[in-house]
């Protein structure tokens, strides 16, 4: 997995965290609208996994991406964890 692919994953996780933390409130999203946005994030994750190839993504990162918790993470925990994992892999 190259750096560009890692950055795509980190960027997507950062966008998701930002939406869950502030975006829902900024847009005054209804529960239904928030669910639609999160469904879009799930599709984006699945598409990114397919683009990179699941065999090319470290198992710990793949597990993180497939977790339902990642869709509602407003603290940036998944973003931080992915950055930590990639940093240790690139060391």
Buried (B, 14 or more C-beta within 10 A) or exposed (E): BEEEBBEBBBEBBBBBBBBBBEBBEEEEBEEEEBEEBBEEBBEBBEEBBEEBEEEEBBEBBBEBBEEEEBBBBBEBBBBBBBBEBBEEEEE
